[in-house]
Amino acid sequence: MSKVIAQLIAGEWTESRSRELIEVTDPATQEVLVLAPKATHEEIEAAIASAKETFLSWREVPVSERARLMLRYQHLLKEHHDELAEILAKETGKTFADAKGDVWRGIEVVEQAANIASLMMGETGENVARGIDTASWIQPLGVCVGITPFNFPAMIPLWMFPLAIAAGNTFILKPSEQDPMTPNRLAELFIEAGAPKGVLQVLHGGREQVDALLTHPDIRAISFVGSVPVGQHIYRTGTAHLKRVQAFAGAKNHMVIMPDANKDQVLSNLVGASCGAAGQRCMAISVAVFVGEAKNWIPELAGQMAELRPGSWNDPHAAYGPLISQQAKQRVQRLIIEGKAEGAECLLDGSHCTVPGYPDGNWLGPSLFRGVTTKMGLYREEIFGPVLVCMEVESLADAIKLINDNPYGNGTSIFTSSGGAARHFQHDIEVGQVGINVPVPVPLPFFSFTGWKGSFYGDLHAYGKQGVRFYTETKTVTSRWFDESPVSGPNMTIHLK
Ligand code: NAD
């Protein structure tokens, strides 16, 4: 009988009373690792009540002490880096190196959260009217919620709760039901770092649990990362209940290859950016747009992609792991079949991949298509698998138009040796994160993660200064003091003509 994973409510790790349990499986073997409960109504209410009450005392803790908690947490995360990566690799199937990267990118956000004191400084203006000063104070909101996807079970929870809590909020995390072990371990280490009881709560479950949080009057803000339909649902429901919402959603990321680019760099970066993590990254490159004669490199690209092979998390030669679930694998297989039926030319078909010793894994080999049009499902849908689609255009202007007409706007990149082409691209492209000879331009946490268009619903982005603004409210204080002290200068009036 598999173990039921615990929830963190009011500072205690407790087993849910729920009878509804979700199997968390090893995607390389289908072995059930743990069972994730669907939190009951009472458990959700208890977590919210505890977070609401704890907020009253947590907001009074000086910002420098809150920052110090983040320093201790960062230290512990680094000490447990390998252990966390192993848990993460087992439940997601990611290779160990990739799993370490997932944890590391989260640690970097904790480092940013340790700078909270300077990030929460407001502005002041003296003598805005005669004898009157104005100051803006940055204050926390209250109870914030994070709903996270399966594909980065360390990084994405760490995008959220450290910054929100450092800013003086309390936080309820509802991680993906597909890989909840890593978020639980992150929370355990947060408690070990000294987080007071009730500051962070962890609830498990799916749609019903999320909906209970989205509509609850005591929740002030919702951070979501996941798919487009769910992101739209979260944004609509959360804002309809008058909450602040940031919802990061799906993507279709294009890389433009100019004929003057460095061919070797283009090919190796394309292979890694499309198939790394089995293509299950919101910033994965899924469309390669070849401009002019650059299309002559496609056969060589096919040769390099054909070399890649997936494998288990602890196989040091594996390029990437299995897909997260059998359903995810079947969905990608369906898109490959439909792509062929729609007339795309399939240069590599990874649908029937096997890995020795792992007959039941959700494996897919790399797939490559050319001759794809904007009407095909291969282009319109986010595939979220190791599938790269090649398109050919005549000019940079055509490439920019193609990308700007796409409903998504998470990331894009251009490979070129022309500063003029790169400048033109970065200025005109309607995508929030742009790489110039950088295939996956995820910003470090002192910037913000800035998806656009259908890849993001909301106003303020994740982490960096925008993340702090998302989790805080600005209070503007205008003050005048009546006292007997002499005024330092004659009372002068300026008459403007
Ligand atoms: P998902 O939308 O299925 O699930 C995300 C979260 O929402 C999970 O916690 C899940 O329990 C919850 N959820 C699922 N269905 C729900 C429903 N009907 N109502 C309320 N909550 C629900 O996403 P996923 O498959 O876990 O993650 C992959 C997706 O996430 C991809 O589309 C990927 O592009 C996207 N993603 C985006 C970013 C970004 O920054 N833009 C980053 C990572 C992943």
Residues whose N, C-alpha, C, O or C-beta is under 5 A from the ligand:
A	BS01	NAD	I147 T148 P149 F150 N151 K174 P175 S176 E177 G205 G206 R207 V210 V225 G226 S227 V228 V230 F248 A249 G250 A251 C282 G451 S455
